[in-house]
Amino acid sequence: MANSTTEKTRTVEPPKAEAQPVTTMSVMAPAIAWLIPGAGHLIQKRWGRGILLMVSIFAMFLIGLALQGRIYKPNGGDILDMLGFVGDIGAGGLYIVTRAMDWGQGAIAHATADYGTKYLIVAGLLNFIAVADAYHIAIGKKP
Amino acid sequence: MTIQLTHFSAAVLFALFASIVFGITQRSETREMVRYGLYCFAMFVGGVIVAGWAMWILRR
């Protein structure tokens, strides 16, 4: 009797998630993917996906600059400026080069210039997704 | 170099690039990637057209 009660109250523990081993690729792929959009896929021999990601994110960022979009700086002071910076920094190397060359000053001369700013932010945010995807491929979670 | 885009062409380009990235990153199989990318593109562009008509109605 006591045994049956014990069996009824026994809880089934959920299977523990297996810790992913840290490999060189699991560190390098996201880092390179952030620095050069699409490169995290290319170094893992996902040629088609890598080139498409690279073309899309590069094109979006460059169109944003051509539309006279504004690049946010880390010390903007305003909370929305900081959020803009978080989006921009996702573009990695593109953001670094843009800041170094002093592009993206955002002289808003026409209505669609604000689209440029949004293009720049979204290019960075999309690269964050691409970085996560490169990491998932590196740890074997995604083919 | 600067370019000028209309509101619609800017929205369509945005939809194109975002859909490609969504399709590749959110699905595992190639066929599913293409399907999801096309779905996202249709939703983006459809949303733009619906929003455009909604604003046109509100303006009247």
N, CA and C atoms of all chains as a GROMACS GRO file, in nm:
protein
  609
    1MET      N    1   0.083  -0.122   0.000
    1MET     CA    2   0.000   0.000   0.000
    1MET      C    3   0.086   0.126   0.000
    2ALA      N    4   0.182   0.123   0.095
    2ALA     CA    5   0.272   0.240   0.105
    2ALA      C    6   0.352   0.257  -0.023
    3ASN      N    7   0.388   0.143  -0.079
    3ASN     CA    8   0.466   0.150  -0.202
    3ASN      C    9   0.388   0.213  -0.316
    4SER      N   10   0.258   0.174  -0.327
    4SER     CA   11   0.178   0.229  -0.436
    4SER      C   12   0.159   0.380  -0.421
    5THR      N   13   0.143   0.427  -0.294
    5THR     CA   14   0.129   0.572  -0.271
    5THR      C   15   0.257   0.645  -0.312
    6THR      N   16   0.368   0.583  -0.277
    6THR     CA   17   0.496   0.646  -0.312
    6THR      C   18   0.511   0.654  -0.463
    7GLU      N   19   0.470   0.549  -0.530
    7GLU     CA   20   0.482   0.548  -0.676
    7GLU      C   21   0.394   0.655  -0.740
    8LYS      N   22   0.272   0.675  -0.679
    8LYS     CA   23   0.181   0.775  -0.736
    8LYS      C   24   0.236   0.916  -0.722
    9THR      N   25   0.302   0.940  -0.605
    9THR     CA   26   0.349   1.077  -0.581
    9THR      C   27   0.485   1.104  -0.642
   10ARG      N   28   0.548   1.002  -0.697
   10ARG     CA   29   0.680   1.022  -0.757
   10ARG      C   30   0.668   1.111  -0.881
   11THR      N   31   0.748   1.210  -0.884
   11THR     CA   32   0.742   1.301  -0.999
   11THR      C   33   0.845   1.260  -1.103
   12VAL      N   34   0.806   1.281  -1.226
   12VAL     CA   35   0.898   1.250  -1.335
   12VAL      C   36   0.976   1.375  -1.369
   13GLU      N   37   1.106   1.366  -1.353
   13GLU     CA   38   1.189   1.483  -1.381
   13GLU      C   39   1.205   1.502  -1.531
   14PRO      N   40   1.191   1.627  -1.577
   14PRO     CA   41   1.211   1.650  -1.721
   14PRO      C   42   1.357   1.626  -1.757
   15PRO      N   43   1.380   1.578  -1.879
   15PRO     CA   44   1.520   1.555  -1.919
   15PRO      C   45   1.597   1.686  -1.922
   16LYS      N   46   1.716   1.681  -1.866
   16LYS     CA   47   1.798   1.804  -1.861
   16LYS      C   48   1.852   1.834  -2.000
   17ALA      N   49   1.855   1.962  -2.031
   17ALA     CA   50   1.910   2.004  -2.159
   17ALA      C   51   2.060   1.977  -2.159
   18GLU      N   52   2.106   1.914  -2.264
   18GLU     CA   53   2.248   1.883  -2.270
   18GLU      C   54   2.328   2.009  -2.299
   19ALA      N   55   2.433   2.027  -2.220
   19ALA     CA   56   2.520   2.144  -2.242
   19ALA      C   57   2.595   2.127  -2.373
   20GLN      N   58   2.596   2.235  -2.452
   20GLN     CA   59   2.667   2.228  -2.580
   20GLN      C   60   2.817   2.246  -2.556
   21PRO      N   61   2.898   2.162  -2.615
   21PRO     CA   62   3.042   2.180  -2.598
   21PRO      C   63   3.089   2.307  -2.670
   22VAL      N   64   3.181   2.377  -2.604
   22VAL     CA   65   3.236   2.499  -2.665
   22VAL      C   66   3.344   2.457  -2.765
   23THR      N   67   3.319   2.485  -2.890
   23THR     CA   68   3.417   2.454  -2.994
   23THR      C   69   3.471   2.584  -3.051
   24THR      N   70   3.578   2.572  -3.125
   24THR     CA   71   3.635   2.692  -3.188
   24THR      C   72   3.533   2.756  -3.280
   25MET      N   73   3.463   2.671  -3.357
   25MET     CA   74   3.365   2.723  -3.452
   25MET      C   75   3.249   2.792  -3.381
   26SER      N   76   3.206   2.739  -3.266
   26SER     CA   77   3.093   2.800  -3.196
   26SER      C   78   3.127   2.938  -3.141
   27VAL      N   79   3.255   2.970  -3.129
   27VAL     CA   80   3.298   3.104  -3.086
   27VAL      C   81   3.329   3.192  -3.208
   28MET      N   82   3.400   3.131  -3.304
   28MET     CA   83   3.445   3.208  -3.420
   28MET      C   84   3.329   3.248  -3.512
   29ALA      N   85   3.236   3.154  -3.535
   29ALA     CA   86   3.128   3.180  -3.632
   29ALA      C   87   3.045   3.304  -3.595
   30PRO      N   88   2.995   3.314  -3.468
   30PRO     CA   89   2.918   3.436  -3.436
   30PRO      C   90   3.003   3.562  -3.442
   31ALA      N   91   3.130   3.551  -3.398
   31ALA     CA   92   3.216   3.671  -3.399
   31ALA      C   93   3.239   3.720  -3.542
   32ILE      N   94   3.270   3.627  -3.631
   32ILE     CA   95   3.294   3.667  -3.771
   32ILE      C   96   3.164   3.711  -3.837
   33ALA      N   97   3.054   3.644  -3.800
   33ALA     CA   98   2.923   3.681  -3.857
   33ALA      C   99   2.886   3.824  -3.818
   34TRP      N  100   2.921   3.862  -3.696
   34TRP     CA  101   2.891   4.000  -3.653
   34TRP      C  102   2.980   4.100  -3.727
   35LEU      N  103   3.109   4.064  -3.738
   35LEU     CA  104   3.204   4.156  -3.800
   35LEU      C  105   3.176   4.174  -3.949
   36ILE      N  106   3.150   4.064  -4.019
   36ILE     CA  107   3.120   4.069  -4.163
   36ILE      C  108   2.989   3.994  -4.185
   37PRO      N  109   2.880   4.066  -4.207
   37PRO     CA  110   2.750   3.999  -4.223
   37PRO      C  111   2.754   3.888  -4.330
   38GLY      N  112   2.707   3.770  -4.292
   38GLY     CA  113   2.704   3.657  -4.385
   38GLY      C  114   2.827   3.568  -4.378
   39ALA      N  115   2.938   3.621  -4.325
   39ALA     CA  116   3.063   3.545  -4.324
   39ALA      C  117   3.058   3.427  -4.226
   40GLY      N  118   2.975   3.438  -4.123
   40GLY     CA  119   2.961   3.327  -4.028
   40GLY      C  120   2.906   3.203  -4.095
   41HIS      N  121   2.821   3.222  -4.196
   41HIS     CA  122   2.769   3.108  -4.273
   41HIS      C  123   2.872   3.060  -4.374
   42LEU      N  124   2.942   3.155  -4.434
   42LEU     CA  125   3.040   3.118  -4.538
   42LEU      C  126   3.152   3.031  -4.480
   43ILE      N  127   3.201   3.064  -4.360
   43ILE     CA  128   3.312   2.984  -4.305
   43ILE      C  129   3.264   2.844  -4.264
   44GLN      N  130   3.131   2.826  -4.258
   44GLN     CA  131   3.078   2.692  -4.229
   44GLN      C  132   3.028   2.623  -4.356
   45LYS      N  133   3.072   2.679  -4.470
   45LYS     CA  134   3.043   2.622  -4.602
   45LYS      C  135   2.894   2.622  -4.637
   46ARG      N  136   2.819   2.716  -4.580
   46ARG     CA  137   2.679   2.739  -4.622
   46ARG      C  138   2.684   2.853  -4.723
   47TRP      N  139   2.732   2.819  -4.843
   47TRP     CA  140   2.763   2.923  -4.942
   47TRP      C  141   2.641   3.003  -4.983
   48GLY      N  142   2.534   2.934  -5.020
   48GLY     CA  143   2.415   3.003  -5.069
   48GLY      C  144   2.355   3.096  -4.965
   49ARG      N  145   2.337   3.041  -4.844
   49ARG     CA  146   2.278   3.121  -4.737
   49ARG      C  147   2.369   3.238  -4.701
   50GLY      N  148   2.499   3.212  -4.695
   50GLY     CA  149   2.594   3.316  -4.659
   50GLY      C  150   2.593   3.432  -4.757
   51ILE      N  151   2.594   3.398  -4.886
   51ILE     CA  152   2.596   3.504  -4.988
   51ILE      C  153   2.465   3.583  -4.985
   52LEU      N  154   2.354   3.513  -4.971
   52LEU     CA  155   2.225   3.584  -4.966
   52LEU      C  156   2.217   3.677  -4.844
   53LEU      N  157   2.263   3.628  -4.728
   53LEU     CA  158   2.262   3.712  -4.608
   53LEU      C  159   2.355   3.832  -4.626
   54MET      N  160   2.473   3.806  -4.682
   54MET     CA  161   2.570   3.913  -4.702
   54MET      C  162   2.513   4.020  -4.796
   55VAL      N  163   2.460   3.976  -4.910
   55VAL     CA  164   2.405   4.071  -5.008
   55VAL      C  165   2.290   4.151  -4.946
   56SER      N  166   2.200   4.081  -4.876
   56SER     CA  167   2.083   4.149  -4.819
   56SER      C  168   2.123   4.254  -4.716
   57ILE      N  169   2.210   4.214  -4.622
   57ILE     CA  170   2.244   4.306  -4.512
   57ILE      C  171   2.334   4.420  -4.562
   58PHE      N  172   2.430   4.386  -4.648
   58PHE     CA  173   2.514   4.492  -4.706
   58PHE      C  174   2.428   4.590  -4.786
   59ALA      N  175   2.339   4.536  -4.870
   59ALA     CA  176   2.256   4.623  -4.954
   59ALA      C  177   2.168   4.713  -4.867
   60MET      N  178   2.109   4.655  -4.764
   60MET     CA  179   2.022   4.734  -4.678
   60MET      C  180   2.100   4.847  -4.610
   61PHE      N  181   2.219   4.814  -4.562
   61PHE     CA  182   2.300   4.915  -4.493
   61PHE      C  183   2.344   5.025  -4.591
   62LEU      N  184   2.390   4.983  -4.709
   62LEU     CA  185   2.440   5.081  -4.806
   62LEU      C  186   2.327   5.169  -4.861
   63ILE      N  187   2.210   5.108  -4.882
   63ILE     CA  188   2.095   5.189  -4.926
   63ILE      C  189   2.057   5.288  -4.816
   64GLY      N  190   2.066   5.244  -4.691
   64GLY     CA  191   2.040   5.335  -4.578
   64GLY      C  192   2.133   5.455  -4.581
   65LEU      N  193   2.261   5.430  -4.608
   65LEU     CA  194   2.356   5.541  -4.616
   65LEU      C  195   2.325   5.631  -4.736
   66ALA      N  196   2.291   5.567  -4.850
   66ALA     CA  197   2.261   5.644  -4.971
   66ALA      C  198   2.134   5.727  -4.956
   67LEU      N  199   2.045   5.682  -4.870
   67LEU     CA  200   1.922   5.760  -4.843
   67LEU      C  201   1.948   5.871  -4.741
   68GLN      N  202   2.074   5.890  -4.706
   68GLN     CA  203   2.116   5.991  -4.608
   68GLN      C  204   2.063   5.962  -4.469
   69GLY      N  205   2.064   5.833  -4.435
   69GLY     CA  206   2.022   5.795  -4.300
   69GLY      C  207   2.125   5.836  -4.197
   70ARG      N  208   2.084   5.834  -4.073
   70ARG     CA  209   2.171   5.881  -3.965
   70ARG      C  210   2.225   5.762  -3.887
   71ILE      N  211   2.354   5.767  -3.856
   71ILE     CA  212   2.418   5.664  -3.773
   71ILE      C  213   2.417   5.715  -3.628
   72TYR      N  214   2.369   5.630  -3.538
   72TYR     CA  215   2.364   5.671  -3.397
   72TYR      C  216   2.498   5.645  -3.329
   73LYS      N  217   2.528   5.729  -3.231
   73LYS     CA  218   2.652   5.715  -3.154
   73LYS      C  219   2.617   5.665  -3.014
   74PRO      N  220   2.715   5.601  -2.946
   74PRO     CA  221   2.682   5.541  -2.815
   74PRO      C  222   2.644   5.644  -2.710
   75ASN      N  223   2.698   5.764  -2.717
   75ASN     CA  224   2.671   5.864  -2.614
   75ASN      C  225   2.568   5.966  -2.662
   76GLY      N  226   2.457   5.915  -2.715
   76GLY     CA  227   2.355   6.004  -2.768
   76GLY      C  228   2.281   6.084  -2.662
   77GLY      N  229   2.276   6.029  -2.539
   77GLY     CA  230   2.209   6.100  -2.430
   77GLY      C  231   2.062   6.065  -2.419
   78ASP      N  232   1.995   6.047  -2.529
   78ASP     CA  233   1.853   6.016  -2.529
   78ASP      C  234   1.834   5.865  -2.535
   79ILE      N  235   1.729   5.815  -2.468
   79ILE     CA  236   1.706   5.669  -2.463
   79ILE      C  237   1.680   5.613  -2.603
   80LEU      N  238   1.608   5.688  -2.685
   80LEU     CA  239   1.580   5.640  -2.821
   80LEU      C  240   1.708   5.637  -2.905
   81ASP      N  241   1.798   5.733  -2.879
   81ASP     CA  242   1.927   5.732  -2.948
   81ASP      C  243   2.007   5.608  -2.909
   82MET      N  244   1.999   5.572  -2.780
   82MET     CA  245   2.072   5.452  -2.734
   82MET      C  246   2.017   5.326  -2.801
   83LEU      N  247   1.885   5.320  -2.813
   83LEU     CA  248   1.824   5.204  -2.881
   83LEU      C  249   1.864   5.201  -3.028
   84GLY      N  250   1.870   5.318  -3.089
   84GLY     CA  251   1.916   5.326  -3.227
   84GLY      C  252   2.060   5.276  -3.240
   85PHE      N  253   2.141   5.312  -3.140
   85PHE     CA  254   2.281   5.267  -3.141
   85PHE      C  255   2.288   5.114  -3.130
   86VAL      N  256   2.204   5.056  -3.044
   86VAL     CA  257   2.202   4.910  -3.029
   86VAL      C  258   2.170   4.844  -3.163
   87GLY      N  259   2.074   4.901  -3.236
   87GLY     CA  260   2.042   4.846  -3.368
   87GLY      C  261   2.158   4.863  -3.465
   88ASP      N  262   2.216   4.982  -3.468
   88ASP     CA  263   2.325   5.011  -3.562
   88ASP      C  264   2.447   4.921  -3.539
   89ILE      N  265   2.479   4.900  -3.410
   89ILE     CA  266   2.602   4.826  -3.377
   89ILE      C  267   2.594   4.680  -3.423
   90GLY      N  268   2.472   4.633  -3.447
   90GLY     CA  269   2.456   4.495  -3.497
   90GLY      C  270   2.521   4.474  -3.632
   91ALA      N  271   2.539   4.579  -3.707
   91ALA     CA  272   2.600   4.566  -3.840
   91ALA      C  273   2.751   4.545  -3.833
   92GLY      N  274   2.808   4.550  -3.713
   92GLY     CA  275   2.948   4.514  -3.691
   92GLY      C  276   3.046   4.597  -3.771
   93GLY      N  277   3.117   4.532  -3.862
   93GLY     CA  278   3.221   4.598  -3.940
   93GLY      C  279   3.168   4.714  -4.021
   94LEU      N  280   3.046   4.700  -4.071
   94LEU     CA  281   2.988   4.810  -4.150
   94LEU      C  282   2.972   4.935  -4.064
   95TYR      N  283   2.931   4.914  -3.938
   95TYR     CA  284   2.916   5.028  -3.847
   95TYR      C  285   3.052   5.091  -3.817
   96ILE      N  286   3.151   5.005  -3.793
   96ILE     CA  287   3.285   5.056  -3.760
   96ILE      C  288   3.342   5.138  -3.875
   97VAL      N  289   3.330   5.085  -3.996
   97VAL     CA  290   3.382   5.157  -4.114
   97VAL      C  291   3.307   5.288  -4.132
   98THR      N  292   3.176   5.284  -4.115
   98THR     CA  293   3.095   5.405  -4.133
   98THR      C  294   3.133   5.514  -4.034
   99ARG      N  295   3.154   5.474  -3.910
   99ARG     CA  296   3.196   5.572  -3.809
   99ARG      C  297   3.335   5.625  -3.840
  100ALA      N  298   3.425   5.533  -3.882
  100ALA     CA  299   3.562   5.574  -3.911
  100ALA      C  300   3.566   5.672  -4.028
  101MET      N  301   3.481   5.651  -4.126
  101MET     CA  302   3.480   5.738  -4.243
  101MET      C  303   3.391   5.861  -4.223
  102ASP      N  304   3.326   5.868  -4.108
  102ASP     CA  305   3.239   5.981  -4.075
  102ASP      C  306   3.122   5.994  -4.172
  103TRP      N  307   3.073   5.877  -4.217
  103TRP     CA  308   2.952   5.879  -4.300
  103TRP      C  309   2.829   5.875  -4.209
  104GLY      N  310   2.713   5.884  -4.270
  104GLY     CA  311   2.588   5.869  -4.194
  104GLY      C  312   2.561   5.984  -4.100
  105GLN      N  313   2.582   6.106  -4.149
  105GLN     CA  314   2.558   6.223  -4.064
  105GLN      C  315   2.411   6.264  -4.065
  106GLY      N  316   2.333   6.205  -4.156
  106GLY     CA  317   2.189   6.224  -4.151
  106GLY      C  318   2.141   6.365  -4.171
  107ALA      N  319   2.188   6.431  -4.275
  107ALA     CA  320   2.135   6.563  -4.309
  107ALA      C  321   1.999   6.543  -4.374
  108ILE      N  322   1.894   6.552  -4.295
  108ILE     CA  323   1.761   6.519  -4.346
  108ILE      C  324   1.711   6.632  -4.435
  109ALA      N  325   1.719   6.607  -4.568
  109ALA     CA  326   1.677   6.710  -4.664
  109ALA      C  327   1.545   6.672  -4.730
  110HIS      N  328   1.503   6.548  -4.713
  110HIS     CA  329   1.377   6.505  -4.774
  110HIS      C  330   1.313   6.397  -4.686
  111ALA      N  331   1.186   6.369  -4.712
  111ALA     CA  332   1.108   6.283  -4.624
  111ALA      C  333   1.163   6.141  -4.615
  112THR      N  334   1.219   6.090  -4.726
  112THR     CA  335   1.263   5.951  -4.724
  112THR      C  336   1.398   5.933  -4.653
  113ALA      N  337   1.463   6.043  -4.611
  113ALA     CA  338   1.590   6.029  -4.539
  113ALA      C  339   1.570   5.951  -4.410
  114ASP      N  340   1.453   5.967  -4.349
  114ASP     CA  341   1.425   5.894  -4.226
  114ASP      C  342   1.418   5.743  -4.254
  115TYR      N  343   1.375   5.708  -4.375
  115TYR     CA  344   1.380   5.566  -4.413
  115TYR      C  345   1.522   5.515  -4.409
  116GLY      N  346   1.616   5.598  -4.448
  116GLY     CA  347   1.757   5.560  -4.446
  116GLY      C  348   1.801   5.521  -4.306
  117THR      N  349   1.761   5.602  -4.208
  117THR     CA  350   1.795   5.572  -4.068
  117THR      C  351   1.737   5.438  -4.027
  118LYS      N  352   1.613   5.413  -4.068
  118LYS     CA  353   1.549   5.285  -4.033
  118LYS      C  354   1.616   5.168  -4.105
  119TYR      N  355   1.658   5.189  -4.228
  119TYR     CA  356   1.731   5.085  -4.302
  119TYR      C  357   1.859   5.048  -4.226
  120LEU      N  358   1.930   5.149  -4.178
  120LEU     CA  359   2.057   5.124  -4.108
  120LEU      C  360   2.033   5.044  -3.980
  121ILE      N  361   1.930   5.082  -3.904
  121ILE     CA  362   1.900   5.012  -3.779
  121ILE      C  363   1.858   4.869  -3.807
  122VAL      N  364   1.770   4.852  -3.904
  122VAL     CA  365   1.718   4.717  -3.932
  122VAL      C  366   1.826   4.627  -3.991
  123ALA      N  367   1.918   4.684  -4.070
  123ALA     CA  368   2.031   4.603  -4.120
  123ALA      C  369   2.109   4.546  -4.002
  124GLY      N  370   2.131   4.627  -3.899
  124GLY     CA  371   2.202   4.579  -3.780
  124GLY      C  372   2.121   4.472  -3.706
  125LEU      N  373   1.991   4.495  -3.692
  125LEU     CA  374   1.908   4.398  -3.620
  125LEU      C  375   1.900   4.265  -3.697
  126LEU      N  376   1.891   4.273  -3.829
  126LEU     CA  377   1.889   4.150  -3.908
  126LEU      C  378   2.021   4.075  -3.894
  127ASN      N  379   2.130   4.150  -3.881
  127ASN     CA  380   2.259   4.082  -3.864
  127ASN      C  381   2.266   4.012  -3.728
  128PHE      N  382   2.200   4.067  -3.627
  128PHE     CA  383   2.194   3.996  -3.499
  128PHE      C  384   2.128   3.859  -3.517
  129ILE      N  385   2.021   3.855  -3.597
  129ILE     CA  386   1.952   3.727  -3.623
  129ILE      C  387   2.046   3.633  -3.699
  130ALA      N  388   2.119   3.689  -3.797
  130ALA     CA  389   2.213   3.607  -3.875
  130ALA      C  390   2.325   3.552  -3.786
  131VAL      N  391   2.370   3.632  -3.689
  131VAL     CA  392   2.473   3.586  -3.594
  131VAL      C  393   2.420   3.467  -3.514
  132ALA      N  394   2.298   3.480  -3.464
  132ALA     CA  395   2.238   3.369  -3.386
  132ALA      C  396   2.224   3.245  -3.472
  133ASP      N  397   2.188   3.264  -3.598
  133ASP     CA  398   2.173   3.150  -3.690
  133ASP      C  399   2.308   3.082  -3.714
  134ALA      N  400   2.413   3.162  -3.733
  134ALA     CA  401   2.547   3.106  -3.753
  134ALA      C  402   2.589   3.026  -3.630
  135TYR      N  403   2.554   3.075  -3.512
  135TYR     CA  404   2.587   3.002  -3.388
  135TYR      C  405   2.512   2.869  -3.382
  136HIS      N  406   2.384   2.871  -3.418
  136HIS     CA  407   2.305   2.748  -3.416
  136HIS      C  408   2.360   2.644  -3.513
  137ILE      N  409   2.409   2.690  -3.626
  137ILE     CA  410   2.471   2.596  -3.721
  137ILE      C  411   2.600   2.539  -3.661
  138ALA      N  412   2.676   2.627  -3.595
  138ALA     CA  413   2.805   2.584  -3.540
  138ALA      C  414   2.790   2.480  -3.430
  139ILE      N  415   2.682   2.489  -3.351
  139ILE     CA  416   2.665   2.391  -3.242
  139ILE      C  417   2.583   2.271  -3.287
  140GLY      N  418   2.545   2.269  -3.414
  140GLY     CA  419   2.474   2.154  -3.468
  140GLY      C  420   2.324   2.154  -3.443
  141LYS      N  421   2.271   2.267  -3.397
  141LYS     CA  422   2.128   2.275  -3.371
  141LYS      C  423   2.047   2.290  -3.499
  142LYS      N  424   2.115   2.339  -3.603
  142LYS     CA  425   2.049   2.362  -3.732
  142LYS      C  426   2.140   2.306  -3.842
  143PRO      N  427   2.081   2.241  -3.942
  143PRO     CA  428   2.165   2.186  -4.050
  143PRO      C  429   2.228   2.294  -4.137
  144MET      N  430   2.748   5.935  -5.248
  144MET     CA  431   2.639   5.907  -5.342
  144MET      C  432   2.507   5.901  -5.266
  145THR      N  433   2.410   5.971  -5.320
  145THR     CA  434   2.278   5.964  -5.257
  145THR      C  435   2.175   5.915  -5.359
  146ILE      N  436   2.072   5.853  -5.308
  146ILE     CA  437   1.963   5.808  -5.395
  146ILE      C  438   1.831   5.859  -5.340
  147GLN      N  439   1.734   5.863  -5.426
  147GLN     CA  440   1.598   5.902  -5.385
  147GLN      C  441   1.504   5.787  -5.417
  148LEU      N  442   1.429   5.744  -5.321
  148LEU     CA  443   1.332   5.637  -5.343
  148LEU      C  444   1.194   5.689  -5.308
  149THR      N  445   1.094   5.636  -5.377
  149THR     CA  446   0.958   5.668  -5.336
  149THR      C  447   0.926   5.590  -5.209
  150HIS      N  448   0.821   5.627  -5.142
  150HIS     CA  449   0.781   5.555  -5.021
  150HIS      C  450   0.757   5.408  -5.051
  151PHE      N  451   0.690   5.383  -5.165
  151PHE     CA  452   0.654   5.245  -5.198
  151PHE      C  453   0.778   5.162  -5.232
  152SER      N  454   0.867   5.217  -5.314
  152SER     CA  455   0.987   5.140  -5.352
  152SER      C  456   1.077   5.117  -5.231
  153ALA      N  457   1.083   5.214  -5.140
  153ALA     CA  458   1.162   5.195  -5.017
  153ALA      C  459   1.102   5.081  -4.934
  154ALA      N  460   0.969   5.076  -4.926
  154ALA     CA  461   0.903   4.971  -4.849
  154ALA      C  462   0.921   4.834  -4.915
  155VAL      N  463   0.916   4.828  -5.048
  155VAL     CA  464   0.932   4.700  -5.117
  155VAL      C  465   1.076   4.648  -5.102
  156LEU      N  466   1.175   4.736  -5.114
  156LEU     CA  467   1.314   4.694  -5.095
  156LEU      C  468   1.336   4.644  -4.952
  157PHE      N  469   1.280   4.718  -4.858
  157PHE     CA  470   1.289   4.678  -4.717
  157PHE      C  471   1.230   4.537  -4.700
  158ALA      N  472   1.112   4.516  -4.758
  158ALA     CA  473   1.044   4.386  -4.748
  158ALA      C  474   1.128   4.276  -4.811
  159LEU      N  475   1.190   4.305  -4.924
  159LEU     CA  476   1.270   4.204  -4.994
  159LEU      C  477   1.388   4.157  -4.908
  160PHE      N  478   1.466   4.252  -4.858
  160PHE     CA  479   1.585   4.214  -4.782
  160PHE      C  480   1.548   4.149  -4.648
  161ALA      N  481   1.450   4.205  -4.581
  161ALA     CA  482   1.410   4.147  -4.452
  161ALA      C  483   1.353   4.006  -4.472
  162SER      N  484   1.278   3.985  -4.580
  162SER     CA  485   1.220   3.852  -4.605
  162SER      C  486   1.327   3.748  -4.633
  163ILE      N  487   1.430   3.788  -4.707
  163ILE     CA  488   1.541   3.694  -4.736
  163ILE      C  489   1.606   3.649  -4.604
  164VAL      N  490   1.635   3.745  -4.518
  164VAL     CA  491   1.700   3.711  -4.391
  164VAL      C  492   1.607   3.627  -4.303
  165PHE      N  493   1.480   3.666  -4.295
  165PHE     CA  494   1.385   3.588  -4.215
  165PHE      C  495   1.374   3.445  -4.268
  166GLY      N  496   1.363   3.432  -4.399
  166GLY     CA  497   1.348   3.299  -4.458
  166GLY      C  498   1.465   3.209  -4.426
  167ILE      N  499   1.587   3.262  -4.439
  167ILE     CA  500   1.707   3.181  -4.417
  167ILE      C  501   1.722   3.145  -4.269
  168THR      N  502   1.696   3.240  -4.182
  168THR     CA  503   1.727   3.218  -4.040
  168THR      C  504   1.616   3.149  -3.962
  169GLN      N  505   1.494   3.155  -4.010
  169GLN     CA  506   1.384   3.103  -3.928
  169GLN      C  507   1.338   2.963  -3.969
  170ARG      N  508   1.393   2.908  -4.074
  170ARG     CA  509   1.357   2.773  -4.117
  170ARG      C  510   1.482   2.690  -4.143
  171SER      N  511   1.467   2.558  -4.140
  171SER     CA  512   1.584   2.470  -4.153
  171SER      C  513   1.600   2.411  -4.293
  172GLU      N  514   1.489   2.381  -4.358
  172GLU     CA  515   1.497   2.319  -4.491
  172GLU      C  516   1.489   2.426  -4.600
  173THR      N  517   1.557   2.399  -4.711
  173THR     CA  518   1.562   2.498  -4.819
  173THR      C  519   1.423   2.534  -4.871
  174ARG      N  520   1.342   2.430  -4.892
  174ARG     CA  521   1.207   2.454  -4.944
  174ARG      C  522   1.125   2.540  -4.848
  175GLU      N  523   1.138   2.510  -4.718
  175GLU     CA  524   1.066   2.586  -4.616
  175GLU      C  525   1.118   2.731  -4.608
  176MET      N  526   1.248   2.746  -4.630
  176MET     CA  527   1.306   2.882  -4.629
  176MET      C  528   1.243   2.968  -4.739
  177VAL      N  529   1.233   2.908  -4.859
  177VAL     CA  530   1.176   2.983  -4.972
  177VAL      C  531   1.029   3.016  -4.944
  178ARG      N  532   0.957   2.919  -4.895
  178ARG     CA  533   0.814   2.940  -4.867
  178ARG      C  534   0.794   3.049  -4.761
  179TYR      N  535   0.874   3.042  -4.654
  179TYR     CA  536   0.859   3.140  -4.546
  179TYR      C  537   0.903   3.280  -4.592
  180GLY      N  538   1.010   3.283  -4.674
  180GLY     CA  539   1.055   3.411  -4.727
  180GLY      C  540   0.947   3.476  -4.813
  181LEU      N  541   0.885   3.396  -4.899
  181LEU     CA  542   0.777   3.449  -4.984
  181LEU      C  543   0.658   3.494  -4.900
  182TYR      N  544   0.628   3.415  -4.796
  182TYR     CA  545   0.517   3.450  -4.706
  182TYR      C  546   0.544   3.585  -4.638
  183CYS      N  547   0.667   3.601  -4.586
  183CYS     CA  548   0.703   3.728  -4.519
  183CYS      C  549   0.694   3.844  -4.616
  184PHE      N  550   0.745   3.823  -4.739
  184PHE     CA  551   0.743   3.930  -4.838
  184PHE      C  552   0.598   3.971  -4.869
  185ALA      N  553   0.512   3.871  -4.888
  185ALA     CA  554   0.371   3.900  -4.916
  185ALA      C  555   0.307   3.975  -4.799
  186MET      N  556   0.340   3.934  -4.677
  186MET     CA  557   0.283   4.002  -4.559
  186MET      C  558   0.333   4.147  -4.548
  187PHE      N  559   0.461   4.166  -4.573
  187PHE     CA  560   0.516   4.303  -4.568
  187PHE      C  561   0.448   4.392  -4.672
  188VAL      N  562   0.448   4.346  -4.797
  188VAL     CA  563   0.394   4.430  -4.905
  188VAL      C  564   0.242   4.444  -4.889
  189GLY      N  565   0.177   4.335  -4.852
  189GLY     CA  566   0.032   4.342  -4.828
  189GLY      C  567   0.000   4.440  -4.716
  190GLY      N  568   0.081   4.437  -4.612
  190GLY     CA  569   0.061   4.530  -4.499
  190GLY      C  570   0.077   4.675  -4.542
  191VAL      N  571   0.175   4.699  -4.629
  191VAL     CA  572   0.196   4.836  -4.681
  191VAL      C  573   0.074   4.882  -4.759
  192ILE      N  574   0.022   4.794  -4.846
  192ILE     CA  575  -0.094   4.832  -4.929
  192ILE      C  576  -0.217   4.855  -4.842
  193VAL      N  577  -0.240   4.766  -4.746
  193VAL     CA  578  -0.355   4.782  -4.656
  193VAL      C  579  -0.342   4.912  -4.576
  194ALA      N  580  -0.221   4.936  -4.522
  194ALA     CA  581  -0.201   5.059  -4.444
  194ALA      C  582  -0.220   5.183  -4.531
  195GLY      N  583  -0.174   5.174  -4.657
  195GLY     CA  584  -0.191   5.287  -4.749
  195GLY      C  585  -0.338   5.318  -4.774
  196TRP      N  586  -0.415   5.213  -4.801
  196TRP     CA  587  -0.559   5.234  -4.823
  196TRP      C  588  -0.628   5.283  -4.696
  197ALA      N  589  -0.585   5.233  -4.579
  197ALA     CA  590  -0.644   5.277  -4.451
  197ALA      C  591  -0.620   5.426  -4.431
  198MET      N  592  -0.499   5.472  -4.462
  198MET     CA  593  -0.469   5.615  -4.448
  198MET      C  594  -0.546   5.698  -4.547
  199TRP      N  595  -0.564   5.642  -4.669
  199TRP     CA  596  -0.641   5.715  -4.770
  199TRP      C  597  -0.786   5.732  -4.725
  200ILE      N  598  -0.843   5.626  -4.664
  200ILE     CA  599  -0.981   5.634  -4.615
  200ILE      C  600  -0.991   5.734  -4.498
  201LEU      N  601  -0.894   5.728  -4.407
  201LEU     CA  602  -0.896   5.820  -4.290
  201LEU      C  603  -0.883   5.966  -4.333
  202ARG      N  604  -0.810   5.988  -4.442
  202ARG     CA  605  -0.786   6.124  -4.488
  202ARG      C  606  -0.911   6.186  -4.548
  203ARG      N  607  -1.000   6.103  -4.603
  203ARG     CA  608  -1.120   6.155  -4.669
  203ARG      C  609  -1.225   6.206  -4.569
   0.00000   0.00000   0.00000
